[in-house]
Amino acid sequence: MATTRILAIDPGSRITGFGIIDVTNGKSVYVNSGCIRLPDEALSVRLKVIFNSVTTLLEEYIPNEFAIEEVFLAKNANSALKLGQARGAAIVAAALQELSVNEYAARRVKQSVVGNGNADKTQVQSMVQLLLGLPSPPQADAADALAIALCHANTRTSGGLEYGVGKRAGRTAKRWSEMDIRKTV
């Protein structure tokens, strides 16, 4: 059976985490992860760094699928806008590589990986370490990205995606087709 490579992004306006896993016959294997540390510069410069860094990851690792965390409601509207812009920079990089964009709510990611939608960062780090057989817990932002990748891997099936991308999936029991997902790009 073919291996699917997933690149997942945990966007941030200061630190953007990335995680890359391979999935073969339902088994997820760690490939790489890390953090894109953004300079203390104007937002436009940080967005350019995110775009260029994600583009480099896409070109180097050639993933088949792309997953990213959805925007969540923040207490600070300005922070939510910056997060949305950071997501946009990463999404455009993936779209330019003709990858569909699969979005997951943070709560859904935690539920998928930890079994608790309210899990804290250390719980996510520990479960990612355990599930991927890593020698130590990854840095928090990288762990979040790997958790997004694992959530996507757990959501997909050989026939496409099942119950699982974005807000709509959390509210209904409808199946998502790959065509539904492509419409979000």
Long-range contacts (C-beta under 8 A, 24 or more apart in sequence): 1-25, 4-64, 4-65, 4-153, 4-156, 5-31, 5-61, 5-62, 5-63, 5-64, 5-65, 6-63, 6-64, 6-65, 6-66, 6-67, 6-149, 6-152, 6-153, 7-57, 7-58, 7-61, 7-63, 7-65, 7-66, 7-67, 7-94, 7-149, 8-66, 8-67, 8-68, 8-145, 8-146, 8-148, 8-149, 8-152, 9-54, 9-66, 9-67, 9-68, 9-69, 9-87, 9-90, 9-145, 9-148, 10-68, 10-69, 10-141, 10-142, 10-144, 10-145, 10-148, 11-50, 11-68, 11-69, 11-83, 11-86, 11-87, 11-90, 12-38, 12-83, 12-86, 12-141, 13-38, 13-43, 13-46, 13-79, 13-82, 13-83, 13-85, 13-86, 14-38, 14-46, 15-141, 16-50, 16-53, 16-54, 16-86, 16-90, 16-141, 17-139, 17-140, 17-141, 17-142, 17-143, 17-144, 17-145, 18-53, 18-54, 18-57, 18-142, 18-145, 19-138, 19-142, 19-143, 19-144, 19-145, 19-146, 19-147, 19-148, 19-149, 20-57, 20-61, 20-63, 20-149, 21-132, 21-146, 21-149, 21-150, 21-153, 23-153, 23-156, 28-131, 28-132, 28-149, 28-150, 28-153, 29-132, 30-132, 30-133, 30-134, 30-146, 31-61, 32-61, 33-138, 33-142, 33-143, 33-145, 33-146, 34-139, 34-142, 35-139, 35-141, 35-142, 43-82, 43-85, 46-86, 47-85, 47-86, 47-88, 47-89, 48-89, 50-86, 50-89, 50-90, 50-93, 51-89, 51-90, 51-92, 51-93, 54-89, 54-90, 54-93, 54-94, 55-93, 55-96, 55-97, 58-93, 58-94, 58-97, 58-99, 59-97, 63-99, 64-99, 65-99, 65-100, 65-102, 65-152, 65-156, 66-94, 66-99, 66-100, 66-101, 66-102, 67-101, 67-102, 67-103, 67-104, 67-148, 67-149, 67-151, 67-152, 68-94, 68-101, 68-102, 68-103, 68-104, 68-148, 69-103, 69-104, 69-105, 69-106, 69-109, 69-144, 69-148, 70-103, 70-104, 70-105, 70-106, 70-166, 70-167, 72-105, 72-106, 91-185, 95-185, 100-178, 100-181, 100-182, 100-184, 100-185, 101-181, 101-184, 101-185, 102-152, 102-155, 102-161, 102-165, 102-181, 103-165, 103-166, 103-184, 104-148, 104-151, 104-152, 104-155, 104-164, 104-165, 104-166, 105-166, 105-167, 105-170, 108-151, 108-164, 108-169, 108-170, 109-144, 109-147, 109-148, 109-151, 110-147, 112-147, 112-150, 112-151, 112-154, 112-155, 113-147, 113-150, 113-151
